[in-house]
Amino acid sequence: MPLILISGYPSSGKTYRSNQLLDFFNSKIKGATKSHITRLNVVLINDQTLGLSKDVYREARPEKDARAAEYSAVKRALGRDTIVIADGLNYIKGFRYQLYCEAKAVQTPSCVVHIGTPVEKCKAINVGLLSDPDPIQGYPEDIFDNLVYRYEEPNGMTRWDSPLFTVPYDDVTPPCEEIWNALIGTEGELKKVKPNMATVMKPAAESNYLYELDQITQEVMTAVITWQKDHVGELGGQVPIGDTTIELPASPVTLPQLQRIRRQFISLNRQHNLAKSRIHGSFVEYLNSNFS
């Protein structure tokens, strides 16, 4: 069933908005008459339900483990009769893409709810939380500043961040009815998503699939590095590779950045067995999504 990804700055009110959505969805299910609606249940997944402290965001390794814990919990919960609300920072677009792929793999719709609280307001809220007798709800100042700096705002123009619903700080509630209609449907008919080639698990058709996946992605990565060496000092640019084009960002892309993105892509597609003819185009698209 549908996946609702909550995203926003630290202390922006994500859990408060998530609980509003939880109450609304439970109310809709309780008041429904159609059996395929009444059998639904709603699951909320966040740092509290996973037993994670704010300190996990201080260093890369524990933060990576925290994302893995959220990813595993969402993957386990996604099912025919479960609506999943993933209430987390979800600030990395590559991570949102992974969760989008998981939802699409089980043929269920997803959306992103962006909590649009201004950063100055978030900081004031966080200071208040830290001064509370139970400061566990607030983020240490250094962690707060770092998370704000690294936040990658959702973009409704990308398919994994759409449909995108933004909730301004002053709004009393999220657009709950619109979210319900986008995911469940105005007629109460459960929506299904047709999985694409990148998310359908298939038996291995080519014995050298992993080799091709490794080689083709390496060739694309090498082409980017070579282009940058030949265009030193240029800001951004287009790298034509066959019938595809990589849109580089304004700042130079480093080899470690490319290696990290390549590892993520290979990890996502290691078992999906893309057709060889689609590996190149899919990787270029994945690079562009990370650069945008």
Disulfide bonds with the S-S distance in Angstrom:
none
